[in-house]
Amino acid sequence: MKRNILIIIATVFTIVSVGNAQEEADIDMIVRDLLEDMAIDGRLSENGDEAQDLYELAEKKIDINSATADELRSIHVLTESQVQSIIYERSRVGAFNSVLDLMMMPEFDEWFVTRLARFIKYDDPAEKHQRHYLKGEFLSRVAIQTPKAAGFDTIVKSPYVGEPLKLLSRNKLSLDDKLTVGFVAQSDMGEPICSHGVSLTDFTSGFLSYKNNHNGIARAVIGHYHIHIGQGLGVWTGFSTDQTSVQASIDRRAEIINPTLSAAESGYLRGGACMLVHNKSYLTLYSSWTDNDATMLTMSNDTIEEREYVQTIQKDGYHRTQKEIEGRNNVETKLSGVYASQGFYLGKIGIGANKWRCSVPLSNGDKLYRLNYPSVEDIVTYHTDFRLIYPRVKIYGEGALQDTRIKRLAVICGIDLALAGGSYLTIAYRDFSRNYYAAVQNPYSRWAQPSGERGLYMAMQTSPVRKLEVLTSINLYSNRWLTYRCMFPSDGYKIRLNAKYAINKNAEVAFRVRVDDNDISSSANQYKKEREHRISYKMHYESAPLPIVRFKGAVEQIHYRKGEREASIGWWFSQELKIKAENMSNLSATLYVAHFDTDDYNSRIYAYMPDMLYSMSTPAYSGKGVIAIGQLGINPVSNLTLTARVKRLRYLDREEIGTGNEKTSGAGRTEFKIQLRYKLFHRL
């Protein structure tokens, strides 16, 4: 009865609150869906810090008058034909001045241009060469949690050597958007500050970058950065936006060199990279040496002495206990590579090679599913990619070869078709040999380590009526080798259905169905195979009855079944209210409440909730409980924003939260955050 009441309340709230609002949502929807899907697939680290790169995408507006084709492709709401239309029209009539210029093109109507406005800006190229300016952002944040976790117990010797504070400082300064310097420092709760060999905070990084869209040195960076090449088979670091709720294609579209201020402590490169350009010829050189946390394994046999091997490279970045500190940065990885590409009228082709080296040899250990991992120090990868573009057809792909003797092969190829009526069809095939090892690669795949995977992805994106977008996809996959979840060769499929209707330019409602079905080892006997089935139904809506008010809400049900066991059910209901009053010192306030009720951990729900800028996570919630969040932001002076946030989580079915060092007494947990952000813009 209670669950039915929740559905009724959500439905009534949707009907009543749909009205007028500001255009927002596409980036929010991409972020929310990507994080929730990656969390379900086990592809996010525990703290989810690598997803901070998405906020840079959300804040970064592309200059439509100077952007390259690849920069335009990084705007995921644009199709390939629209990218080509923008470039052609720009060369024919000159710079775009406003949305009215875009609406003169047949592929851009008022509704679509309203969505696109969040991603682009209109700078006059002639004006841009005559002015100089400084632009910057300086952000500091502190978070504290109560009650303290067991790891901070002071009655006995505390396992955590630091204080229960999480600190972040993120700063960036740019001259004419060409020369940019950035610095970030972070400490997680429990990590030492200015002690135990830590100079300031546990993690620091930064970069100095140069960008120029003309011939010569088009891009250069020293410090922390990401490399994005092809479809991710040769090298791809950092976050990747594969399939989203607004784009069917999985064709990778990102700048090759991208400096980063992410506070993630893994998945980045540290060193130098540059891109040389002459007309449509590109040459990219990169080199990196990074320190990593690793779980070590000591092995020996009859012929050699005992030796340490790397069993697992850790990605959580936690250094809270003495043991974690001792294992901090205990191995070094190096990467050096070259990539050359040539653009031509119908597309581009590229070829490259890189060498990844670990200071301690990798080991497959004693796990059966790891027997296909390479027990080596060096991995050399040769790769080639292409993209062919016709008026209504795009064909793309990449192939990679590791170790010419063993021949670890991997291939991805796909085709995107623009059909009549604004519909798009995508078909992509992938095949990774069981010896292919993704050390600094990140191709589209079902699992984080794609060794032995073979799959077919198909998607259709269509708009049967104006303002209604429907996206359906199916991902069929099989593993010819064991995985950590199944001790047999296995197969499965993932089906997604997204339907989004824009009631007007200010309100929309979206529905999502996701079905996951795959083989898994039995929990009772790992050498017995069972079928795992998970289906999720979700409704999400956004609306604003007043210009300064926006409502967001969601209802979700999870249905999980393993083998012949009884199904496990989970429910989620949330409601969010945002208020932004620009005439009151840009006052902004967010109120968020959520209720979850799941039978057990199998029907857990991954939920993305509102948070401060550059702070996001998608934790799993199971059991019964409520969540309340309040956030308040104000601009006391120009360009300065002060934000405070409090989150209260209370379980209704237990008296303790968490386990081990993270355990807290009582059924509730409260987190406080405060953030100061200053934005600079000064004409020289």
C-alpha positions in Angstrom: 0.0 0.0 0.0 2.8 2.4 0.9 4.5 1.8 -2.4 1.3 2.5 -4.4 0.8 5.8 -2.5 4.3 6.9 -3.5 3.6 6.3 -7.1 0.3 8.2 -6.9 2.0 11.1 -5.2 4.8 11.3 -7.8 2.2 11.2 -10.7 0.1 13.9 -9.2 3.1 16.1 -8.5 4.2 15.7 -12.1 0.8 16.8 -13.5 0.5 19.8 -11.1 4.0 21.2 -11.2 4.5 21.0 -15.0 4.7 24.6 -16.2 7.3 27.2 -17.3 11.0 26.9 -16.5 14.4 27.8 -17.7 16.2 25.6 -20.3 18.4 23.2 -18.4 18.6 19.4 -18.3 20.7 17.9 -21.0 24.0 18.0 -19.2 22.3 17.0 -15.9 20.7 14.0 -17.6 23.9 12.9 -19.2 25.7 13.2 -15.8 23.0 11.4 -13.9 22.5 8.5 -16.3 26.2 8.0 -16.9 27.1 7.9 -13.2 24.2 5.6 -12.3 24.9 3.2 -15.2 28.6 3.1 -14.5 28.0 2.5 -10.8 25.7 -0.4 -11.7 28.4 -1.9 -14.0 31.0 -1.5 -11.3 33.1 1.0 -13.3 33.2 3.9 -10.8 35.7 4.1 -8.0 34.4 4.1 -4.5 34.4 7.9 -4.2 33.6 8.6 -7.9 36.0 11.4 -8.2 36.9 10.6 -11.8 33.5 11.8 -12.8 34.6 15.4 -11.9 35.6 15.7 -15.6 32.0 15.8 -16.5 31.6 19.1 -14.6 34.3 20.6 -16.8 32.2 19.5 -19.8 29.1 21.1 -18.2 30.8 24.4 -17.6 32.8 24.5 -20.8 30.9 26.3 -23.6 32.3 25.7 -27.1 32.8 28.8 -29.3 30.8 27.9 -32.3 32.7 30.4 -34.5 36.2 29.0 -33.9 35.6 25.4 -32.8 37.1 22.6 -34.8 35.1 19.6 -36.0 36.3 17.5 -33.1 35.4 20.2 -30.6 31.9 20.4 -32.1 31.6 16.6 -32.0 32.3 16.7 -28.2 28.8 18.4 -27.9 26.9 15.2 -27.6 23.5 16.6 -28.7 24.9 17.4 -32.2 24.8 14.8 -34.9 27.5 14.4 -37.5 25.4 16.0 -40.2 24.8 19.0 -38.0 28.5 19.3 -37.3 29.2 19.4 -41.0 26.4 21.9 -41.6 27.8 24.3 -39.0 31.3 24.1 -40.5 30.0 24.6 -44.1 27.7 27.5 -43.2 30.4 29.2 -41.2 32.8 29.0 -44.2 30.1 30.3 -46.6 28.6 33.2 -44.7 31.0 33.9 -41.8 30.5 34.0 -38.1 27.2 33.1 -36.3 26.0 36.0 -34.1 23.0 34.5 -32.3 20.5 31.6 -32.2 18.6 33.3 -35.1 21.5 32.5 -37.4 21.4 28.9 -36.5 17.6 28.7 -36.9 18.0 29.7 -40.5 19.6 26.3 -41.2 17.0 23.5 -42.0 18.5 21.1 -39.3 18.0 23.6 -36.4 14.6 24.5 -35.2 13.8 26.7 -32.2 13.3 23.8 -29.8 16.7 22.2 -30.7 18.6 25.5 -30.6 17.2 26.1 -27.1 18.8 22.8 -26.0 22.0 23.7 -27.8 22.3 27.1 -26.1 23.7 25.4 -22.9 26.7 24.1 -24.8 27.8 27.0 -27.1 28.8 30.7 -27.2 29.1 33.2 -30.0 32.4 35.0 -30.0 33.3 37.3 -32.9 36.6 36.0 -34.5 37.6 39.5 -35.6 37.0 40.9 -32.1 38.8 37.9 -30.5 42.2 38.8 -32.0 42.0 42.4 -30.8 41.3 41.9 -27.1 43.1 40.2 -24.2 41.7 39.1 -21.0 42.3 37.1 -17.8 39.8 34.5 -16.8 40.0 32.4 -13.6 38.3 30.3 -11.0 39.4 29.8 -7.4 37.5 27.3 -5.3 38.0 25.9 -1.8 35.8 23.4 0.1 35.7 21.6 3.4 33.4 18.7 4.4 32.9 17.0 7.8 30.8 14.1 8.8 29.1 13.2 12.1 29.0 11.0 14.0 32.6 10.0 13.4 33.4 6.7 11.9 35.0 3.9 13.9 38.3 4.7 12.2 38.5 8.0 14.2 38.0 6.4 17.6 40.3 8.2 20.0 39.6 5.9 23.0 41.8 3.2 21.5 44.6 3.8 19.0 42.9 5.4 16.0 43.3 3.4 12.7 43.0 6.7 10.7 45.9 9.0 11.1 44.1 12.1 9.9 41.2 14.2 10.9 37.5 13.6 9.8 37.8 16.4 7.2 37.7 16.4 3.5 39.5 19.3 1.8 39.6 20.5 -1.8 41.3 23.5 -3.4 40.8 23.9 -7.1 42.3 26.9 -9.0 42.6 27.9 -12.6 43.8 31.0 -14.4 43.7 31.5 -18.2 45.0 34.2 -20.6 42.8 34.6 -23.7 41.8 30.9 -23.3 45.2 30.1 -24.8 47.6 29.9 -21.9 46.2 28.2 -18.8 47.6 27.2 -15.5 45.7 25.1 -12.9 46.3 23.6 -9.5 44.3 21.2 -7.4 44.8 19.8 -3.9 42.7 17.3 -2.0 42.6 15.2 1.2 39.9 12.6 1.9 38.5 12.1 5.4 41.1 10.4 7.6 44.1 11.3 5.5 47.0 13.3 7.1 47.6 16.9 6.4 51.1 18.3 6.7 52.3 15.2 8.5 53.5 11.6 7.8 55.6 12.7 4.9 52.7 14.6 3.3 53.8 18.2 2.4 50.4 19.8 2.3 47.4 17.6 1.3 47.4 13.9 0.4 46.9 14.6 -3.4 48.1 17.6 -5.4 48.2 18.1 -9.2 48.4 20.8 -11.7 49.2 21.8 -15.3 50.3 24.5 -17.6 48.7 24.3 -21.1 48.8 26.2 -24.4 46.1 26.1 -27.0 46.1 27.5 -30.5 43.8 26.5 -33.4 46.3 27.5 -36.1 49.2 25.7 -37.7 52.2 24.9 -35.6 51.9 23.9 -32.0 48.1 23.6 -31.6 48.1 22.1 -28.1 50.7 21.6 -25.4 50.5 20.7 -21.8 52.9 20.0 -18.9 51.6 18.4 -15.8 48.4 16.3 -15.4 46.4 15.6 -18.5 44.3 13.0 -20.4 44.9 11.5 -23.8 41.9 10.5 -25.9 42.6 8.7 -29.2 40.3 6.8 -31.5 37.8 4.5 -29.9 39.9 3.9 -26.7 41.8 0.8 -27.9 45.2 2.4 -28.1 45.1 4.9 -25.3 42.2 6.6 -23.5 42.5 7.9 -20.0 40.0 9.6 -17.7 36.2 9.6 -18.1 34.5 8.4 -21.2 31.0 9.3 -22.3 29.9 6.3 -24.3 26.1 5.9 -24.7 24.0 8.6 -23.1 20.3 9.2 -22.8 20.5 11.9 -25.5 22.8 10.2 -28.0 22.7 6.7 -29.5 26.1 6.6 -31.1 29.1 5.3 -29.1 31.6 6.9 -31.5 34.2 8.5 -29.3 34.4 12.3 -29.7 36.8 14.2 -27.6 39.9 16.4 -27.8 43.1 14.3 -28.0 44.9 16.3 -25.4 43.0 17.6 -22.4 44.6 19.0 -19.2 42.7 18.0 -16.1 42.0 19.4 -12.7 40.2 16.3 -11.5 40.9 15.3 -7.9 40.8 11.6 -9.0 44.0 9.9 -7.9 44.2 7.5 -10.8 43.4 7.3 -14.4 45.4 10.4 -15.3 48.8 11.0 -17.0 51.5 13.2 -15.6 54.2 14.5 -17.8 54.0 16.4 -21.1 52.2 16.2 -24.4 51.9 18.3 -27.5 50.1 18.3 -30.8 51.6 19.7 -34.1 49.3 20.7 -36.9 49.9 21.6 -40.5 46.7 22.1 -42.5 44.8 18.8 -41.8 47.9 16.8 -40.7 48.3 16.1 -37.0 51.2 14.7 -34.9 50.7 14.1 -31.2 53.6 13.2 -28.9 53.0 12.3 -25.2 55.0 11.0 -22.3 54.0 10.3 -18.7 55.3 8.9 -15.4 52.9 8.4 -12.6 53.0 7.0 -9.1 50.4 4.4 -8.2 49.1 2.5 -5.2 49.3 -1.2 -5.8 48.5 -4.4 -4.0 51.7 -6.5 -4.0 52.1 -10.2 -4.2 55.2 -12.2 -3.4 55.7 -15.3 -5.6 58.5 -17.9 -6.0 59.1 -21.2 -7.7 61.8 -23.8 -7.9 64.1 -21.8 -10.2 63.9 -18.2 -9.0 64.0 -16.5 -5.6 61.0 -14.8 -4.1 60.0 -11.7 -6.0 57.3 -9.0 -5.6 54.7 -8.6 -8.3 51.8 -6.2 -8.8 48.5 -8.0 -8.2 46.2 -5.0 -8.5 46.7 -1.3 -9.1 44.4 0.5 -6.6 42.2 3.4 -7.8 40.4 4.6 -4.6 43.3 6.9 -3.6 42.7 6.4 0.2 45.7 6.8 2.5 44.0 6.9 5.9 45.6 4.0 7.8 49.3 3.3 8.4 49.1 0.3 6.1 47.5 2.4 3.3 50.2 5.1 3.8 53.0 2.5 3.5 51.5 1.3 0.2 51.2 4.9 -1.1 52.8 5.3 -4.6 54.7 2.1 -4.3 54.9 1.5 -8.0 55.6 3.8 -10.9 54.1 3.5 -14.4 55.4 5.1 -17.5 53.8 5.7 -20.8 55.3 7.2 -24.0 53.6 7.3 -27.4 53.1 8.9 -30.7 50.0 9.4 -32.8 49.7 10.8 -36.4 46.5 11.5 -38.2 45.5 12.9 -41.5 42.2 14.6 -42.2 40.7 14.7 -45.6 37.4 15.6 -47.2 35.6 12.4 -46.2 37.0 12.0 -42.7 40.3 11.1 -41.2 42.7 8.2 -40.6 45.3 7.8 -37.8 48.0 5.5 -36.7 50.0 5.4 -33.4 52.0 3.3 -30.9 52.7 3.5 -27.2 54.7 1.7 -24.6 53.4 1.2 -21.0 55.8 0.1 -18.4 55.4 -0.7 -14.7 58.3 -0.5 -12.3 57.2 -3.9 -10.8 56.1 -6.8 -13.0 52.4 -7.5 -13.3 51.2 -10.8 -12.0 48.1 -12.9 -12.8 48.2 -14.2 -9.2 46.3 -17.3 -8.2 42.9 -16.2 -9.5 41.7 -18.3 -12.5 40.1 -15.4 -14.2 43.4 -13.5 -14.1 45.4 -16.2 -15.9 45.0 -14.4 -19.2 46.6 -11.2 -17.7 50.2 -10.5 -18.9 52.9 -11.3 -16.4 55.2 -8.6 -17.8 56.6 -5.2 -17.1 56.1 -3.7 -20.6 53.1 -3.6 -22.8 53.5 -2.2 -26.3 50.4 -1.3 -28.2 50.1 -0.5 -31.9 46.8 1.1 -33.0 45.1 2.6 -36.0 41.7 4.3 -36.3 39.6 5.8 -39.0 36.4 7.8 -39.5 34.6 8.2 -42.9 31.8 10.7 -43.2 29.2 10.9 -46.0 26.2 13.2 -46.0 24.0 10.7 -44.1 26.5 7.9 -43.2 29.4 7.7 -40.8 31.7 4.7 -40.5 34.3 4.5 -37.8 36.6 2.0 -36.1 39.9 1.2 -34.5 42.2 -1.8 -34.3 44.9 -2.5 -31.7 47.7 -5.1 -31.5 49.7 -5.8 -28.3 52.8 -8.1 -28.3 53.4 -9.2 -31.9 54.3 -12.7 -30.7 51.2 -13.5 -28.6 49.1 -11.2 -30.8 46.7 -9.7 -28.4 44.2 -8.2 -30.8 41.3 -5.9 -30.3 38.9 -4.2 -32.8 35.9 -1.9 -32.7 34.0 -0.8 -35.8 30.6 0.9 -36.2 28.3 2.7 -38.5 25.9 5.6 -37.9 23.0 6.1 -40.3 20.9 9.2 -40.6 17.5 8.0 -41.7 14.4 9.8 -42.9 12.4 11.8 -40.4 15.4 12.7 -38.2 16.0 9.1 -37.0 19.4 7.6 -36.4 20.6 4.0 -36.4 23.8 2.9 -34.9 25.4 -0.6 -35.2 28.8 -1.3 -33.6 30.8 -4.6 -33.2 33.7 -5.2 -30.9 36.1 -8.2 -30.4 38.9 -8.3 -27.8 41.2 -11.3 -27.5 41.5 -12.8 -24.1 45.1 -11.6 -23.9 44.3 -8.0 -24.6 45.0 -6.0 -21.5 43.6 -2.5 -20.9 46.3 -0.7 -18.9 45.7 2.8 -20.1 42.9 2.0 -22.5 39.2 2.4 -22.1 37.1 1.1 -25.0 33.4 0.6 -25.0 32.7 -2.7 -23.2 30.5 -4.3 -20.7 33.2 -4.8 -18.0 36.0 -2.5 -16.9 38.6 -5.0 -18.0 37.4 -6.2 -21.5 39.7 -9.1 -22.0 38.0 -11.9 -24.0 34.8 -9.9 -24.7 32.9 -9.9 -27.9 29.8 -7.9 -28.5 27.3 -6.2 -30.8 25.7 -2.9 -30.0 22.6 -1.6 -31.8 20.6 1.6 -31.1 17.9 3.6 -32.7 17.2 7.2 -31.9 14.0 8.7 -33.3 11.5 11.5 -32.8 8.1 10.1 -33.8 6.4 13.5 -32.9 7.9 16.9 -32.2 9.5 17.2 -28.8 9.4 13.5 -28.2 12.8 11.7 -28.3 12.9 7.9 -28.1 16.2 6.0 -27.8 16.3 2.2 -27.7 19.5 0.1 -27.5 20.7 -3.4 -27.0 24.2 -4.6 -26.1 24.8 -8.3 -26.7 28.0 -9.6 -25.3 29.9 -12.8 -24.5 33.1 -13.6 -22.7 35.3 -16.4 -24.0 37.2 -16.4 -20.8 36.4 -16.2 -17.1 35.4 -13.0 -15.4 35.6 -12.1 -11.7 31.8 -12.7 -11.5 31.6 -15.9 -13.5 34.0 -18.9 -13.5 32.8 -20.0 -16.9 32.7 -18.5 -20.4 29.5 -16.4 -20.2 27.1 -14.2 -22.2 24.5 -11.6 -21.5 22.6 -8.6 -22.8 21.7 -5.1 -21.7 18.6 -3.4 -23.1 17.8 0.3 -22.6 14.7 2.3 -23.5 14.7 6.1 -23.0 11.8 8.3 -23.8 11.9 12.0 -23.2 9.1 14.5 -23.9 9.6 18.2 -23.8 6.2 19.5 -22.8 7.4 23.0 -23.6 10.8 24.7 -23.6 10.6 24.8 -19.8 9.4 21.4 -18.7 10.1 17.8 -19.6 9.4 14.3 -18.5 11.5 11.2 -19.1 11.1 7.5 -18.7 13.8 4.9 -18.7 13.8 1.1 -18.7 17.0 -0.9 -18.3 17.3 -4.6 -18.4 20.5 -6.5 -17.5 20.7 -10.3 -18.0 23.9 -12.3 -17.7 25.6 -15.4 -16.5 27.1 -15.4 -13.0 28.7 -17.9 -10.6 26.4 -19.3 -7.9 26.9 -17.8 -4.5 26.6 -21.3 -3.0 29.0 -22.9 -5.5 31.2 -20.7 -7.7 31.6 -23.6 -10.2 27.9 -23.6 -10.9 26.5 -21.1 -13.3 23.3 -19.2 -12.8 21.4 -16.5 -14.6 21.3 -13.0 -13.1 18.4 -10.7 -14.1 18.0 -7.0 -13.2 15.4 -4.7 -14.5 14.9 -1.0 -13.6 11.9 1.3 -14.3 12.5 5.0 -13.7 10.4 8.1 -14.3 12.1 11.5 -14.1 10.6 15.0 -14.6 11.7 18.6 -14.4 9.5 21.7 -14.5 9.1 25.2 -13.1 5.8 26.9 -12.3 7.7 30.2 -11.7 10.9 31.6 -13.4 12.9 31.3 -10.2 11.6 27.9 -9.2 12.4 24.5 -10.6 11.1 21.1 -9.5 12.8 17.7 -10.2 11.5 14.3 -9.2 12.1 10.7 -9.8 10.4 7.3 -9.0 12.4 4.1 -9.6 11.7 0.4 -9.1 14.4 -2.3 -9.2 13.5 -6.0 -9.8 16.4 -8.4 -9.2 16.4 -12.2 -9.6 19.2 -14.7 -9.4 18.7 -18.3 -10.6 15.4 -19.7 -9.3 15.4 -17.6 -6.1 12.6 -15.3 -5.1 12.8 -11.9 -6.7 14.2 -8.9 -4.7 12.4 -5.6 -5.1 13.7 -2.1 -4.5 11.9 1.3 -4.6 13.2 4.9 -4.8 11.3 8.2 -4.6 12.9 11.6 -4.6 11.8 15.2 -5.0 14.0 18.3 -5.5 13.2 22.0 -5.3 15.6 24.6 -6.7 15.1 28.3 -6.1 17.3 30.9 -7.8 16.6 34.7 -7.3 19.0 36.9 -9.2 17.7 40.0 -7.6 18.6 38.8 -4.1 22.4 38.6 -4.4 21.9 35.6 -6.7 20.5 33.6 -3.9 20.1 30.0 -4.7 18.6 27.2 -2.6 18.1 23.5 -3.0 15.9 21.2 -1.0 16.0 17.5 -1.7 14.2 14.5 0.0 14.3 10.9 -0.9 12.9 7.6 0.4 14.3 4.1 -0.4 13.0 0.7 0.4 14.7 -2.4 -0.8 14.4 -6.0 0.2 18.2 -6.5 0.3 21.5 -5.5 -1.2 20.7 -7.2 -4.5 17.9 -4.7 -5.2 20.1 -1.8 -4.2 19.6 1.5 -6.0 22.4 3.8 -7.3 21.3 7.4 -7.0 22.9 10.6 -8.2 21.9 13.5 -6.0 22.5 17.3 -6.1 25.8 18.4 -4.7 28.3 21.2 -5.0 30.3 22.0 -8.1 33.0 19.4 -8.8 31.6 17.1 -6.2 29.6 14.1 -7.2 29.2 10.4 -6.3 26.7 7.7 -6.9 26.5 5.5 -3.8 24.4 2.4 -3.5 21.4 2.5 -1.1 19.8 -0.7 0.3 17.4 -1.4 3.2 15.0 1.3 4.3 15.8 4.9 4.9 15.3 8.6 4.1 17.6 11.2 2.8 17.3 15.0 3.2 19.6 17.6 1.7 19.6 21.3 2.0 21.9 23.6 0.1 22.2 27.4 0.1 24.3 29.6 -2.1 24.7 33.4 -2.1 26.9 36.0 -3.8 27.9 38.5 -1.1 30.0 40.4 -3.6 30.4 40.3 -7.3 31.9 37.0 -8.6 32.2 35.5 -5.2 29.9 32.6 -4.2 29.5 31.1 -0.8 27.7 27.7 -0.6 26.7 25.6 2.4 25.3 22.1 2.2 24.0 19.6 4.8 23.0 16.0 4.0 21.2 13.8 6.5 20.9 10.0 5.9 18.8 8.0 8.3 18.1 4.3 8.1 14.8 2.9 9.4 15.9 -0.8 9.7 19.2 -0.7 11.5 21.1 0.8 14.4 24.6 0.9 12.8 25.8 2.1 9.5 28.7 0.7 7.5 31.3 -1.9 8.5 34.9 -1.9 9.7 36.6 1.4 10.0 33.7 3.1 8.3 31.1 1.9 10.8 29.2 4.6 12.7 26.9 4.0 15.7 23.3 5.1 15.4 20.9 4.9 12.5 21.8 8.4 11.1 24.7 10.1 9.5 25.1 13.8 8.7 27.5 15.5 6.4 28.3 19.2 6.3 30.0 21.1 3.5 31.0 24.7 2.9 32.5 26.1 -0.3 33.9 29.4 -1.4 34.2 30.1 -5.1 35.6 33.2 -6.9 35.4 33.8 -10.6 37.7 36.3 -12.3 37.3 38.0 -15.6 39.5 41.0 -16.4 40.1 42.7 -19.7 43.7 43.7 -20.3 
